[in-house]
């Protein structure tokens, strides 16, 4: 049972790292290509934040930036040494 839970935990962790890497790549692509990018990732992130803090909140852009930085740094921080 413990091995099964560890396998599931490793699988979910791996999928999370891959999705966060893709998110980072899409943000960089949007910054590089601007409005020509097919997906507006930054606006979608701001929409999610606006859902939590309200439409008129002036800090939505800052909160979105902080969330993005935290998500992108999560994979590079605190790696175990073998």
FENBELHU-V947043 format. One line per field, one symbol per residue. phi: phi as a letter, one per 20 degrees, with the letter a starting at -180 (. if undefined). burial: # if it has 24 or more other C-alpha atoms within 12 Angstrom, else .. A space follows every 50 residues. Layout:
# FENBELHU-V947043
phi->???
burial->???
This chain:
# FENBELHU-V947043
phi->.fffffffffffffffffffffffffffffffemffffceffffffffff fedofefeefffffffffffffegfdemffee
burial->...................#..##.##.............##..##..#. .........#...#...#..##..........
